[in-house]
Amino acid sequence: MSVSLLHLRHQGSNLAALGRIGMSAMGAVPTETPALPSPEQRAVIPAPDPKLVADFVRWSGGDPKMWRGRVPPHFFPQWGLPLLGRTLEGIPHPVAKVLNQGCRMTINGPLPAGEPLHVTARLESMEADERKVRLHQRLTTGPASQPDALVADVYAVVPLPRTGESGPRREAPRVPEDYRELASFSARKNAGWEFALLTGDFNPVHWLGFYARMAGFKSVILHGFATLAKATEALVRHRLSGDVDALQSIDVRFVRPLVLPARARIFLGHKAFDDAHGIAVGSALGGPACMLGRFTTVAGPADATTPRSEP
């Protein structure tokens, strides 16, 4: 599907946040580490536009009818990124170089459509080694009656300049060979731009080729949150029989960039953890993975023994 440019009108807060990041990149980087956890950033935002939500679900491979009366939890970047960006103001590292590494969504209740959302964000921790700075942010979202209906823990890194010889290259994570295919999706060259129109995440590494190459990628790469959205919709549609309230949690790592255009497959595993099943996104069983993680449902681990493939 094509994404309407009219959705830009819903992304003012995200565009303003991107502007602040651009301005900070031109200034001096702070030298002192702030106290952590950081002060909370709070906001009450209007209910997301129903047309925007429906187009996001369609783009992600879902059916808007399944989400009637609900806002998808994996749509949180649309309202959460501005507050998450504010939690990074004042850290002694170049915020413009932040790369998303993963996310854990804990779903404690529904996000009712048509109601204002109470949103809170803070920077939980910041750890540095010789290669990168690891960031852990937490975003909570919900209606006034349950402000913690969704807790999203976001993990990111800031790469540091390399000094001396680099260590041995790590083997690329792979899709476990005993997983089974659940669904597949195609992402066009402009998929990063489309996802930006829907969520407001206009990081240029996802839609400007020259910028992506300057950052060390062969071409533009798909947002990690976009891969998460497509995987979540596949879970709901093909494993949970369209029950949008059945997903309890999903915890993923973005382990390899998905260079656009791309064709990817979503895989589920047999029970591999104490209380969860595995999920992966990659090109083939045993092949390199771009996303690895696990999920749980409200009734316990979902039965992933006979997933249905999407043609």
SULHUFEN-V816488 format. One line per field, one symbol per residue. phi: phi as a letter, one per 20 degrees, with the letter a starting at -180 (. if undefined). burial: b if it has 16 or more other C-alpha atoms within 10 Angstrom, else e. Layout:
phi = ???
burial = ???
//
This chain:
phi = .edffffgfedgfffffffffffffedffgddfffcffgfdcbddfggfgfffffffffenddgffegncdgffeggfdefgfffffefnfebfffefcfdrbcdddeafdffndgdecccbeebbcccfdbdedcdccdbrfgfbfdgcddeddbcdfdgfcmffffffffgcfgfefcfdabbdcfgefffffffedneegffebdgfffffeodfafcfggffffffffffgffdddlnefeefebbcccedbfefefbcccdcddfgccfbbdecbcaeagnegedbcabbccfeogffdecfdfef
burial = eebeeebeebbebbbebbebbeebeeeeeeeeeeeeeeebbeeeeebbebebbbbbbebbbbbbebbeebbbbbbbbbbbbbbbbbbbbbbebbbbebbbbbbbbbbbbbbbbebbbbbbbbbbebeeeeeebbbbbbbbbbbeeebbbbbbbbbbbbbeeeeeeeeeeeeebbbbeebbbbbbbebebbbbbbbbbbbbbbbbbbbbbebbeeeebebbbbbbbbbbbbbbbbbbbbbbebebbbbbbbbbbbbbbbbbbeebbbbbbbbeeeebbbbbbbbbbeebbbbbbbbbbeeebbbbeebeeee
//
